[in-house]
Amino acid sequence: MKRLLAASLVLLAGTACQERAGTDLTAYRTALTPDGGRAYAPDVAPDGRLVFTTQVEGKSALWVAGADGSGATRHTFGVWDANPVWSPDGTWIAFYQDSSANIWAVPGAGGDAVPLTATPENEGLIGWVPHGSRVLFQRTGRGSFSTWEVTVPGAQESRLLDIDVPHAAMPSPDGSRIAYFRFAAGQRTLWVWDRATDTHRQLTTEGFEGLAIPNIRHMWSPDGSAVIYGSGRTGSQDLWIADVTSGTLRQLTRHLADEFSPRWSPDGQWVAFTSNRGGQEDVWVIPSAGGQALRVTDDPEAEGTLRWSTDGTALVFDRAPTTAHLWTVGTDGTAPRQLTTGRGRDGGPRVSPDGAHVLFVSDRSGSGDLWAVPLAGGEPQRLTDSPVDDGPGWWSPDGQTILFVSRRGGRLNLYTMPAAGGAATALTDWPAGAHDPAWSPDGQSIAFHSGRDATREDLWVIAASGGEARRVTTLDGGLDGPPVWSPDARSLFFTGTADTPGPEAVYRVPVVGGAPVRLVGGDLSPVRLSPDGRQVTYAVFEGGYGYLHTLAAEGGTPRRLTTDAVAYDILPEWSPDGSQIVFMPYDYPVSLEYIAVLPADGGAPRTLAKDPARSLGGPVWTPDGSAIVYQGVDASAQVVRVRVTELLEQARAAGPSEGG
């Protein structure tokens, strides 16, 4: 659906891992796509061919190439086609199409793409049923989400698992069992359904288990005896393996860093994964029986979308630069000025109410911590020092307190701390977690999202000083983006699916509780309220493009602000006086995001910042409306292959050890 990204890192801890000092890991790496391009999300066919996503003329398209990256040909021609997955026999490629929020397929040899789903719900591609001609996908509809399968060709749908709670599921290699994550009362637990006996068995009870939707298709071991999953029970994300017959649980990695995207090798002897060990996102491999984790990459770039070659001798993945800095640009046309420098990723800027400092989150010290830098320029000051991720953060209206989210207790929860630095205080410590907070205008209350007491998330309000939280909504749907307070603190505005299936709508709900009032529907971005509380602005996504709109806070007829036929305009933010809106247009002819402003009552946009070498994002206003602060990150991405045969031999020779 909407192309918005977020990332975080955590700190290296001194547990067992094999670094192999002095080894040049780049010697094992081969580039499969040109350096400086935008190629990502590779998948490997049974015969070794590659499919990957790249940007062409401002659109995202699928390309197919030989195993060595040669002979690449374009296979799709939609507006934004992504997340390709080969069928088990290599004849089809399933993918997600942003223009319809549905699942499509294209012949692996080339030809016309065909739609597989056509519903108003949002759908996420999981993968293919093992040894079959059906595609698995996650459907988010009214009040729930579930896993479905659809035939290719034919597009005949059926629900994979007939249970009434939200879940994400994947069949075993032989189809005799289905493993699934069950979501209830803010808990995520792992279950297995046996097809022959029609019995459901719970494997975990802690409630911190799960995998991202694209990783679920890789959870089963090749022989179908076990599933791998992530667990945050220790405060960081470790990898665990569950024996589906005995129910035995075994911790595979033990580290203060987070481990993601586990991938079984074809013979089941190894697990590849990405980790933030050492303060950078690298690829690691560990014996599936346990032992030392072996580093496969060692560079500042972020690696992802791991795939094993069919013979298990190599890993294919994408890599992208991780350096991101903060910039500021005046609304009077002065040139952009860089605020932060050095290694790591700086993002999530928030300008203090007095305009003196910019709060941001950065992994420059190894973990994701909160920092502040003078807007006029100077050295950043570190505000938090935690072994797990802190941030993003938000200034209180008086600038004396910082509200932030952190995984210090294993789940995202809310914390406050003095703006000058000092100890953090937990506002929530809920197993279900809490996130997307927003200060009330007077700084006395905080609204936020949580799945506590429900299978889906609701709006809650808590006093800024702490105490018992109060549930504001009882939604039969979901939420997208943080809530927004009205200036009089009597209402909350939010984007979500409160009472309708499928795409989001904008709602207004009394802070004291009551039925949400639907203002406008469609495929929408999170809403922003004008300073006087009279209008909201948001992006509407139609046919793969995005356009800014405004609407009276009481409802009525929306007004479209951006008028280009081919545009993708996102992240609108009102100026402090309400006269202008800053936003991020996407320049289709040159595939470039930039920062622009336009009059709130309509008119031609004016470009403030444009950088061919960087992807720009997160624009926020200074309190006096004279400048914008934003993030700039290197936008390139590349698909590579790393030969792991020699590295695995080294790991075998090293022998077993405790921890991973």
DOVEX-424017 format. One record per residue (C-alpha): residue number from 1; residue in three letters; x, y, z. Coordinates in steps of 0.1 Angstrom, whole numbers. Layout:
DOVEX-424017
R, NUM, ALA, X, Y, Z
...
//
This chain:
DOVEX-424017
R, 1, MET, 0, 0, 0
R, 2, LYS, 16, 33, 10
R, 3, ARG, 54, 34, 5
R, 4, LEU, 65, 46, 39
R, 5, LEU, 96, 32, 56
R, 6, ALA, 109, 30, 92
R, 7, ALA, 140, 14, 106
R, 8, SER, 157, 9, 140
R, 9, LEU, 189, -6, 154
R, 10, VAL, 202, -20, 188
R, 11, LEU, 235, -24, 207
R, 12, LEU, 261, -52, 204
R, 13, ALA, 264, -74, 234
R, 14, GLY, 293, -96, 244
R, 15, THR, 278, -130, 236
R, 16, ALA, 294, -157, 215
R, 17, CYS, 298, -150, 178
R, 18, GLN, 324, -156, 153
R, 19, GLU, 339, -123, 138
R, 20, ARG, 370, -138, 120
R, 21, ALA, 391, -107, 124
R, 22, GLY, 412, -99, 94
R, 23, THR, 389, -117, 69
R, 24, ASP, 379, -96, 39
R, 25, LEU, 343, -105, 36
R, 26, THR, 339, -84, 4
R, 27, ALA, 360, -111, -14
R, 28, TYR, 330, -134, -12
R, 29, ARG, 305, -109, -26
R, 30, THR, 294, -104, -63
R, 31, ALA, 272, -76, -74
R, 32, LEU, 242, -87, -95
R, 33, THR, 228, -53, -103
R, 34, PRO, 247, -20, -110
R, 35, ASP, 260, 0, -81
R, 36, GLY, 241, 33, -75
R, 37, GLY, 208, 19, -88
R, 38, ARG, 176, 12, -70
R, 39, ALA, 172, -26, -71
R, 40, TYR, 158, -45, -42
R, 41, ALA, 136, -74, -29
R, 42, PRO, 152, -103, -49
R, 43, ASP, 139, -138, -51
R, 44, VAL, 155, -169, -65
R, 45, ALA, 137, -193, -89
R, 46, PRO, 142, -231, -87
R, 47, ASP, 165, -229, -118
R, 48, GLY, 185, -200, -102
R, 49, ARG, 170, -171, -122
R, 50, LEU, 165, -139, -103
R, 51, VAL, 135, -116, -100
R, 52, PHE, 139, -82, -83
R, 53, THR, 122, -48, -80
R, 54, THR, 137, -17, -95
R, 55, GLN, 126, 18, -103
R, 56, VAL, 121, 28, -139
R, 57, GLU, 108, 62, -150
R, 58, GLY, 94, 68, -115
R, 59, LYS, 76, 35, -114
R, 60, SER, 84, 3, -96
R, 61, ALA, 87, -27, -119
R, 62, LEU, 97, -64, -117
R, 63, TRP, 128, -75, -137
R, 64, VAL, 140, -111, -143
R, 65, ALA, 176, -119, -149
R, 66, GLY, 200, -149, -150
R, 67, ALA, 215, -163, -119
R, 68, ASP, 245, -139, -124
R, 69, GLY, 223, -109, -130
R, 70, SER, 228, -109, -168
R, 71, GLY, 201, -104, -194
R, 72, ALA, 177, -85, -172
R, 73, THR, 143, -79, -188
R, 74, ARG, 113, -60, -175
R, 75, HIS, 83, -81, -167
R, 76, THR, 57, -57, -153
R, 77, PHE, 44, -22, -162
R, 78, GLY, 22, -11, -134
R, 79, VAL, 26, 20, -113
R, 80, TRP, 42, 3, -83
R, 81, ASP, 48, -35, -85
R, 82, ALA, 68, -50, -56
R, 83, ASN, 76, -80, -34
R, 84, PRO, 80, -106, -61
R, 85, VAL, 79, -144, -52
R, 86, TRP, 86, -173, -76
R, 87, SER, 62, -202, -78
R, 88, PRO, 76, -236, -67
R, 89, ASP, 80, -247, -103
R, 90, GLY, 93, -213, -116
R, 91, THR, 65, -207, -140
R, 92, TRP, 48, -177, -123
R, 93, ILE, 59, -147, -102
R, 94, ALA, 34, -135, -76
R, 95, PHE, 37, -98, -66
R, 96, TYR, 19, -70, -48
R, 97, GLN, 5, -41, -69
R, 98, ASP, 3, -8, -51
R, 99, SER, -22, 7, -75
R, 100, SER, -49, -17, -65
R, 101, ALA, -36, -29, -31
R, 102, ASN, -41, -64, -45
R, 103, ILE, -21, -95, -55
R, 104, TRP, -11, -102, -91
R, 105, ALA, 9, -128, -110
R, 106, VAL, 30, -126, -142
R, 107, PRO, 45, -156, -161
R, 108, GLY, 81, -162, -153
R, 109, ALA, 89, -164, -190
R, 110, GLY, 72, -130, -196
R, 111, GLY, 37, -121, -207
R, 112, ASP, 7, -102, -194
R, 113, ALA, 2, -99, -156
R, 114, VAL, -31, -111, -143
R, 115, PRO, -49, -100, -111
R, 116, LEU, -55, -126, -84
R, 117, THR, -75, -106, -60
R, 118, ALA, -99, -77, -64
R, 119, THR, -114, -66, -31
R, 120, PRO, -115, -33, -12
R, 121, GLU, -95, -48, 16
R, 122, ASN, -58, -44, 19
R, 123, GLU, -38, -75, 11
R, 124, GLY, -2, -85, 18
R, 125, LEU, 16, -112, -2
R, 126, ILE, 30, -141, 19
R, 127, GLY, 42, -166, -8
R, 128, TRP, 32, -198, -25
R, 129, VAL, 17, -230, -10
R, 130, PRO, 46, -255, -10
R, 131, HIS, 46, -277, -41
R, 132, GLY, 14, -261, -53
R, 133, SER, -1, -235, -76
R, 134, ARG, -18, -214, -50
R, 135, VAL, -7, -181, -36
R, 136, LEU, -10, -172, 1
R, 137, PHE, -18, -137, 12
R, 138, GLN, -28, -118, 43
R, 139, ARG, -62, -100, 41
R, 140, THR, -70, -71, 64
R, 141, GLY, -107, -64, 65
R, 142, ARG, -134, -54, 90
R, 143, GLY, -122, -60, 125
R, 144, SER, -97, -87, 117
R, 145, PHE, -70, -101, 94
R, 146, SER, -66, -137, 82
R, 147, THR, -46, -158, 57
R, 148, TRP, -61, -168, 23
R, 149, GLU, -51, -187, -7
R, 150, VAL, -59, -181, -44
R, 151, THR, -53, -204, -74
R, 152, VAL, -30, -194, -103
R, 153, PRO, -44, -193, -128
R, 154, GLY, -81, -191, -121
R, 155, ALA, -81, -167, -91
R, 156, GLN, -103, -189, -70
R, 157, GLU, -101, -178, -34
R, 158, SER, -105, -198, -1
R, 159, ARG, -96, -191, 35
R, 160, LEU, -66, -211, 46
R, 161, LEU, -75, -215, 82
R, 162, ASP, -111, -213, 96
R, 163, ILE, -106, -196, 129
R, 164, ASP, -123, -164, 142
R, 165, VAL, -93, -146, 157
R, 166, PRO, -68, -125, 137
R, 167, HIS, -39, -147, 126
R, 168, ALA, -11, -152, 100
R, 169, ALA, -5, -187, 88
R, 170, MET, 18, -209, 67
R, 171, PRO, 14, -246, 57
R, 172, SER, 42, -271, 63
R, 173, PRO, 62, -284, 33
R, 174, ASP, 40, -315, 29
R, 175, GLY, 8, -296, 37
R, 176, SER, -1, -318, 67
R, 177, ARG, 1, -290, 92
R, 178, ILE, -4, -252, 94
R, 179, ALA, 17, -231, 117
R, 180, TYR, 1, -197, 126
R, 181, PHE, 6, -167, 149
R, 182, ARG, -26, -160, 168
R, 183, PHE, -33, -123, 178
R, 184, ALA, -56, -118, 208
R, 185, ALA, -57, -93, 237
R, 186, GLY, -24, -78, 227
R, 187, GLN, -6, -112, 227
R, 188, ARG, 11, -130, 198
R, 189, THR, 14, -167, 203
R, 190, LEU, 24, -196, 180
R, 191, TRP, 0, -224, 172
R, 192, VAL, 0, -255, 150
R, 193, TRP, -31, -270, 133
R, 194, ASP, -30, -307, 123
R, 195, ARG, -50, -313, 92
R, 196, ALA, -55, -351, 98
R, 197, THR, -69, -347, 133
R, 198, ASP, -83, -312, 130
R, 199, THR, -67, -302, 162
R, 200, HIS, -51, -269, 172
R, 201, ARG, -21, -270, 196
R, 202, GLN, -6, -239, 213
R, 203, LEU, 32, -240, 212
R, 204, THR, 41, -207, 230
R, 205, THR, 25, -188, 259
R, 206, GLU, 47, -157, 264
R, 207, GLY, 28, -136, 239
R, 208, PHE, 59, -120, 223
R, 209, GLU, 62, -143, 193
R, 210, GLY, 59, -134, 156
R, 211, LEU, 75, -128, 122
R, 212, ALA, 69, -100, 97
R, 213, ILE, 44, -111, 70
R, 214, PRO, 70, -116, 42
R, 215, ASN, 91, -138, 65
R, 216, ILE, 63, -162, 75
R, 217, ARG, 67, -182, 43
R, 218, HIS, 102, -191, 55
R, 219, MET, 93, -203, 90
R, 220, TRP, 91, -241, 83
R, 221, SER, 123, -262, 83
R, 222, PRO, 127, -281, 49
R, 223, ASP, 117, -314, 65
R, 224, GLY, 87, -299, 82
R, 225, SER, 97, -309, 117
R, 226, ALA, 102, -274, 132
R, 227, VAL, 93, -238, 128
R, 228, ILE, 115, -208, 135
R, 229, TYR, 102, -175, 149
R, 230, GLY, 112, -143, 166
R, 231, SER, 105, -136, 203
R, 232, GLY, 109, -104, 223
R, 233, ARG, 105, -120, 257
R, 234, THR, 140, -109, 268
R, 235, GLY, 136, -73, 257
R, 236, SER, 153, -78, 224
R, 237, GLN, 143, -99, 194
R, 238, ASP, 159, -134, 195
R, 239, LEU, 153, -164, 172
R, 240, TRP, 137, -195, 186
R, 241, ILE, 129, -229, 171
R, 242, ALA, 98, -250, 180
R, 243, ASP, 96, -287, 174
R, 244, VAL, 61, -291, 161
R, 245, THR, 58, -328, 172
R, 246, SER, 71, -326, 208
R, 247, GLY, 64, -289, 214
R, 248, THR, 99, -284, 226
R, 249, LEU, 111, -247, 224
R, 250, ARG, 148, -239, 218
R, 251, GLN, 165, -205, 218
R, 252, LEU, 188, -203, 188
R, 253, THR, 203, -168, 193
R, 254, ARG, 211, -150, 225
R, 255, HIS, 220, -114, 220
R, 256, LEU, 211, -79, 231
R, 257, ALA, 208, -69, 194
R, 258, ASP, 177, -77, 174
R, 259, GLU, 177, -107, 150
R, 260, PHE, 153, -106, 120
R, 261, SER, 144, -124, 88
R, 262, PRO, 154, -160, 95
R, 263, ARG, 160, -183, 65
R, 264, TRP, 166, -220, 66
R, 265, SER, 192, -233, 43
R, 266, PRO, 179, -259, 17
R, 267, ASP, 194, -288, 37
R, 268, GLY, 181, -274, 70
R, 269, GLN, 215, -273, 86
R, 270, TRP, 219, -235, 87
R, 271, VAL, 198, -205, 94
R, 272, ALA, 207, -171, 78
R, 273, PHE, 194, -140, 95
R, 274, THR, 200, -102, 97
R, 275, SER, 212, -86, 130
R, 276, ASN, 220, -53, 144
R, 277, ARG, 251, -66, 163
R, 278, GLY, 278, -40, 164
R, 279, GLY, 254, -12, 156
R, 280, GLN, 251, -21, 119
R, 281, GLU, 226, -43, 100
R, 282, ASP, 245, -73, 87
R, 283, VAL, 239, -109, 75
R, 284, TRP, 248, -138, 98
R, 285, VAL, 246, -176, 96
R, 286, ILE, 242, -200, 125
R, 287, PRO, 239, -238, 127
R, 288, SER, 203, -247, 131
R, 289, ALA, 213, -271, 159
R, 290, GLY, 229, -242, 177
R, 291, GLY, 264, -228, 180
R, 292, GLN, 284, -198, 170
R, 293, ALA, 268, -172, 148
R, 294, LEU, 290, -165, 118
R, 295, ARG, 292, -130, 102
R, 296, VAL, 287, -130, 65
R, 297, THR, 288, -92, 59
R, 298, ASP, 306, -65, 77
R, 299, ASP, 299, -31, 63
R, 300, PRO, 277, 0, 71
R, 301, GLU, 251, -9, 45
R, 302, ALA, 218, -24, 56
R, 303, GLU, 211, -59, 41
R, 304, GLY, 177, -75, 38
R, 305, THR, 154, -98, 17
R, 306, LEU, 176, -128, 23
R, 307, ARG, 174, -158, -1
R, 308, TRP, 195, -190, -3
R, 309, SER, 206, -202, -37
R, 310, THR, 189, -235, -46
R, 311, ASP, 221, -254, -39
R, 312, GLY, 228, -238, -6
R, 313, THR, 262, -224, -15
R, 314, ALA, 253, -187, -16
R, 315, LEU, 230, -161, -2
R, 316, VAL, 213, -134, -24
R, 317, PHE, 200, -102, -8
R, 318, ASP, 197, -65, -13
R, 319, ARG, 219, -39, 4
R, 320, ALA, 215, -2, 8
R, 321, PRO, 235, 26, 24
R, 322, THR, 224, 33, 60
R, 323, THR, 238, 69, 64
R, 324, ALA, 210, 94, 70
R, 325, HIS, 214, 129, 83
R, 326, LEU, 191, 158, 93
R, 327, TRP, 189, 189, 71
R, 328, THR, 170, 222, 73
R, 329, VAL, 159, 246, 46
R, 330, GLY, 143, 280, 49
R, 331, THR, 109, 287, 34
R, 332, ASP, 124, 319, 18
R, 333, GLY, 144, 299, -7
R, 334, THR, 177, 298, 10
R, 335, ALA, 199, 267, 4
R, 336, PRO, 195, 236, 25
R, 337, ARG, 219, 233, 55
R, 338, GLN, 231, 200, 70
R, 339, LEU, 224, 197, 107
R, 340, THR, 240, 163, 116
R, 341, THR, 270, 144, 102
R, 342, GLY, 289, 112, 109
R, 343, ARG, 280, 75, 107
R, 344, GLY, 246, 60, 114
R, 345, ARG, 210, 69, 107
R, 346, ASP, 195, 101, 121
R, 347, GLY, 157, 104, 117
R, 348, GLY, 124, 114, 132
R, 349, PRO, 131, 151, 137
R, 350, ARG, 110, 171, 161
R, 351, VAL, 117, 208, 167
R, 352, SER, 114, 221, 203
R, 353, PRO, 86, 246, 211
R, 354, ASP, 112, 274, 215
R, 355, GLY, 128, 265, 181
R, 356, ALA, 162, 261, 197
R, 357, HIS, 168, 223, 194
R, 358, VAL, 159, 194, 172
R, 359, LEU, 151, 161, 189
R, 360, PHE, 159, 130, 168
R, 361, VAL, 166, 93, 170
R, 362, SER, 199, 79, 159
R, 363, ASP, 219, 47, 159
R, 364, ARG, 252, 65, 157
R, 365, SER, 263, 50, 191
R, 366, GLY, 252, 15, 182
R, 367, SER, 217, 15, 196
R, 368, GLY, 187, 35, 187
R, 369, ASP, 188, 64, 212
R, 370, LEU, 173, 99, 215
R, 371, TRP, 196, 129, 207
R, 372, ALA, 192, 166, 204
R, 373, VAL, 211, 191, 182
R, 374, PRO, 209, 229, 182
R, 375, LEU, 189, 241, 152
R, 376, ALA, 215, 268, 147
R, 377, GLY, 242, 242, 144
R, 378, GLY, 265, 224, 169
R, 379, GLU, 273, 191, 184
R, 380, PRO, 244, 166, 191
R, 381, GLN, 238, 157, 227
R, 382, ARG, 228, 121, 236
R, 383, LEU, 197, 120, 258
R, 384, THR, 191, 82, 263
R, 385, ASP, 215, 53, 266
R, 386, SER, 197, 20, 265
R, 387, PRO, 207, -14, 251
R, 388, VAL, 174, -16, 232
R, 389, ASP, 157, 9, 209
R, 390, ASP, 144, 42, 222
R, 391, GLY, 125, 66, 200
R, 392, PRO, 110, 84, 182
R, 393, GLY, 103, 111, 207
R, 394, TRP, 80, 142, 211
R, 395, TRP, 85, 174, 230
R, 396, SER, 58, 184, 254
R, 397, PRO, 40, 216, 245
R, 398, ASP, 60, 235, 272
R, 399, GLY, 93, 219, 260
R, 400, GLN, 101, 206, 295
R, 401, THR, 94, 169, 289
R, 402, ILE, 101, 144, 262
R, 403, LEU, 77, 116, 255
R, 404, PHE, 91, 86, 237
R, 405, VAL, 85, 49, 229
R, 406, SER, 109, 22, 238
R, 407, ARG, 113, -16, 238
R, 408, ARG, 129, -16, 273
R, 409, GLY, 103, -41, 286
R, 410, GLY, 103, -63, 254
R, 411, ARG, 73, -44, 238
R, 412, LEU, 69, -9, 226
R, 413, ASN, 56, 12, 255
R, 414, LEU, 54, 49, 265
R, 415, TYR, 81, 67, 286
R, 416, THR, 87, 103, 296
R, 417, MET, 119, 120, 307
R, 418, PRO, 131, 156, 314
R, 419, ALA, 140, 174, 283
R, 420, ALA, 174, 184, 299
R, 421, GLY, 182, 148, 304
R, 422, GLY, 177, 124, 332
R, 423, ALA, 159, 91, 342
R, 424, ALA, 130, 79, 321
R, 425, THR, 96, 70, 337
R, 426, ALA, 74, 43, 322
R, 427, LEU, 38, 56, 315
R, 428, THR, 27, 22, 303
R, 429, ASP, 42, -13, 309
R, 430, TRP, 16, -34, 291
R, 431, PRO, 22, -68, 275
R, 432, ALA, 1, -56, 245
R, 433, GLY, 24, -25, 242
R, 434, ALA, 15, 11, 234
R, 435, HIS, 27, 34, 206
R, 436, ASP, 19, 63, 183
R, 437, PRO, 14, 88, 212
R, 438, ALA, 2, 124, 209
R, 439, TRP, 4, 152, 235
R, 440, SER, -28, 171, 243
R, 441, PRO, -26, 208, 236
R, 442, ASP, -22, 217, 273
R, 443, GLY, 3, 189, 279
R, 444, GLN, -18, 173, 306
R, 445, SER, -28, 141, 287
R, 446, ILE, -14, 117, 261
R, 447, ALA, -35, 98, 235
R, 448, PHE, -20, 66, 220
R, 449, HIS, -27, 32, 203
R, 450, SER, -28, -1, 221
R, 451, GLY, -42, -36, 216
R, 452, ARG, -48, -40, 253
R, 453, ASP, -82, -57, 261
R, 454, ALA, -89, -63, 224
R, 455, THR, -79, -83, 193
R, 456, ARG, -74, -50, 174
R, 457, GLU, -59, -17, 185
R, 458, ASP, -79, 12, 200
R, 459, LEU, -73, 48, 211
R, 460, TRP, -64, 53, 248
R, 461, VAL, -58, 84, 269
R, 462, ILE, -35, 86, 300
R, 463, ALA, -25, 115, 322
R, 464, ALA, 10, 128, 314
R, 465, SER, 19, 123, 350
R, 466, GLY, 9, 86, 348
R, 467, GLY, -20, 67, 364
R, 468, GLU, -48, 46, 350
R, 469, ALA, -53, 48, 313
R, 470, ARG, -88, 52, 298
R, 471, ARG, -100, 35, 266
R, 472, VAL, -116, 59, 242
R, 473, THR, -127, 36, 213
R, 474, THR, -139, 1, 208
R, 475, LEU, -131, -4, 172
R, 476, ASP, -141, -31, 148
R, 477, GLY, -111, -23, 126
R, 478, GLY, -76, -8, 129
R, 479, LEU, -56, 24, 132
R, 480, ASP, -31, 40, 108
R, 481, GLY, -9, 67, 122
R, 482, PRO, -10, 86, 155
R, 483, PRO, -42, 104, 167
R, 484, VAL, -45, 142, 164
R, 485, TRP, -60, 164, 192
R, 486, SER, -84, 192, 185
R, 487, PRO, -72, 226, 198
R, 488, ASP, -99, 225, 226
R, 489, ALA, -88, 189, 235
R, 490, ARG, -124, 177, 233
R, 491, SER, -119, 155, 202
R, 492, LEU, -94, 131, 186
R, 493, PHE, -91, 127, 148
R, 494, PHE, -76, 95, 134
R, 495, THR, -73, 74, 102
R, 496, GLY, -84, 38, 104
R, 497, THR, -111, 12, 97
R, 498, ALA, -134, 18, 127
R, 499, ASP, -167, 7, 112
R, 500, THR, -162, -3, 75
R, 501, PRO, -143, -31, 58
R, 502, GLY, -114, -24, 35
R, 503, PRO, -96, 9, 30
R, 504, GLU, -93, 35, 57
R, 505, ALA, -114, 65, 66
R, 506, VAL, -109, 97, 86
R, 507, TYR, -129, 98, 119
R, 508, ARG, -136, 122, 148
R, 509, VAL, -143, 108, 182
R, 510, PRO, -150, 126, 216
R, 511, VAL, -121, 123, 240
R, 512, VAL, -146, 112, 267
R, 513, GLY, -156, 83, 245
R, 514, GLY, -185, 76, 221
R, 515, ALA, -191, 65, 186
R, 516, PRO, -166, 77, 160
R, 517, VAL, -180, 100, 133
R, 518, ARG, -168, 91, 98
R, 519, LEU, -157, 122, 79
R, 520, VAL, -144, 107, 46
R, 521, GLY, -134, 73, 33
R, 522, GLY, -109, 59, 8
R, 523, ASP, -73, 47, 7
R, 524, LEU, -60, 74, 29
R, 525, SER, -28, 85, 48
R, 526, PRO, -28, 95, 85
R, 527, VAL, -47, 127, 90
R, 528, ARG, -33, 161, 101
R, 529, LEU, -54, 189, 117
R, 530, SER, -49, 226, 109
R, 531, PRO, -38, 248, 139
R, 532, ASP, -72, 264, 142
R, 533, GLY, -89, 230, 142
R, 534, ARG, -111, 238, 112
R, 535, GLN, -96, 216, 85
R, 536, VAL, -78, 183, 81
R, 537, THR, -54, 173, 54
R, 538, TYR, -44, 139, 42
R, 539, ALA, -33, 120, 11
R, 540, VAL, -57, 99, -10
R, 541, PHE, -42, 70, -29
R, 542, GLU, -58, 62, -63
R, 543, GLY, -45, 39, -90
R, 544, GLY, -11, 39, -76
R, 545, TYR, -8, 77, -73
R, 546, GLY, -13, 100, -43
R, 547, TYR, -30, 134, -41
R, 548, LEU, -33, 158, -12
R, 549, HIS, -68, 168, 0
R, 550, THR, -83, 191, 27
R, 551, LEU, -117, 187, 44
R, 552, ALA, -136, 206, 70
R, 553, ALA, -132, 191, 104
R, 554, GLU, -170, 187, 107
R, 555, GLY, -171, 168, 74
R, 556, GLY, -184, 178, 40
R, 557, THR, -169, 177, 5
R, 558, PRO, -131, 171, 2
R, 559, ARG, -110, 195, -18
R, 560, ARG, -81, 182, -38
R, 561, LEU, -50, 204, -34
R, 562, THR, -24, 188, -57
R, 563, THR, -36, 185, -93
R, 564, ASP, -9, 168, -114
R, 565, ALA, -23, 137, -131
R, 566, VAL, 8, 117, -124
R, 567, ALA, 19, 124, -88
R, 568, TYR, 26, 107, -55
R, 569, ASP, 22, 134, -28
R, 570, ILE, 26, 123, 8
R, 571, LEU, 33, 134, 44
R, 572, PRO, 15, 167, 45
R, 573, GLU, 21, 190, 76
R, 574, TRP, 4, 223, 83
R, 575, SER, 25, 254, 89
R, 576, PRO, 22, 269, 124
R, 577, ASP, -1, 297, 111
R, 578, GLY, -21, 273, 89
R, 579, SER, -14, 292, 57
R, 580, GLN, 8, 266, 41
R, 581, ILE, 13, 228, 39
R, 582, VAL, 47, 212, 35
R, 583, PHE, 47, 178, 18
R, 584, MET, 68, 153, -1
R, 585, PRO, 61, 150, -38
R, 586, TYR, 75, 121, -58
R, 587, ASP, 90, 133, -91
R, 588, TYR, 81, 105, -116
R, 589, PRO, 103, 115, -145
R, 590, VAL, 134, 112, -124
R, 591, SER, 124, 90, -95
R, 592, LEU, 131, 115, -69
R, 593, GLU, 114, 126, -36
R, 594, TYR, 117, 162, -26
R, 595, ILE, 103, 188, -2
R, 596, ALA, 77, 213, -13
R, 597, VAL, 52, 237, 1
R, 598, LEU, 19, 250, -13
R, 599, PRO, -8, 274, -1
R, 600, ALA, -34, 257, 22
R, 601, ASP, -62, 273, 1
R, 602, GLY, -47, 259, -31
R, 603, GLY, -22, 270, -56
R, 604, ALA, 11, 259, -73
R, 605, PRO, 36, 240, -51
R, 606, ARG, 70, 255, -46
R, 607, THR, 101, 233, -43
R, 608, LEU, 123, 239, -12
R, 609, ALA, 147, 210, -14
R, 610, LYS, 156, 184, -41
R, 611, ASP, 187, 162, -40
R, 612, PRO, 193, 135, -67
R, 613, ALA, 217, 116, -44
R, 614, ARG, 192, 113, -15
R, 615, SER, 158, 102, -6
R, 616, LEU, 142, 130, 15
R, 617, GLY, 115, 125, 42
R, 618, GLY, 99, 134, 75
R, 619, PRO, 95, 172, 70
R, 620, VAL, 85, 192, 101
R, 621, TRP, 81, 229, 106
R, 622, THR, 100, 252, 130
R, 623, PRO, 77, 269, 154
R, 624, ASP, 80, 303, 137
R, 625, GLY, 73, 288, 103
R, 626, SER, 105, 301, 87
R, 627, ALA, 121, 267, 80
R, 628, ILE, 116, 230, 75
R, 629, VAL, 137, 202, 91
R, 630, TYR, 139, 169, 73
R, 631, GLN, 158, 137, 68
R, 632, GLY, 181, 129, 38
R, 633, VAL, 192, 93, 32
R, 634, ASP, 211, 78, 3
R, 635, ALA, 185, 63, -19
R, 636, SER, 205, 37, -38
R, 637, ALA, 200, -1, -34
R, 638, GLN, 217, -31, -50
R, 639, VAL, 212, -69, -53
R, 640, VAL, 243, -90, -44
R, 641, ARG, 253, -126, -40
R, 642, VAL, 276, -138, -12
R, 643, ARG, 294, -172, -16
R, 644, VAL, 291, -189, 18
R, 645, THR, 306, -223, 12
R, 646, GLU, 340, -214, 26
R, 647, LEU, 325, -195, 55
R, 648, LEU, 304, -225, 65
R, 649, GLU, 334, -247, 64
R, 650, GLN, 351, -224, 88
R, 651, ALA, 322, -225, 111
R, 652, ARG, 321, -263, 111
R, 653, ALA, 359, -263, 119
R, 654, ALA, 353, -239, 148
R, 655, GLY, 331, -265, 165
R, 656, PRO, 300, -260, 188
R, 657, SER, 298, -232, 214
R, 658, GLU, 273, -217, 238
R, 659, GLY, 250, -190, 226
R, 660, GLY, 246, -174, 192
//
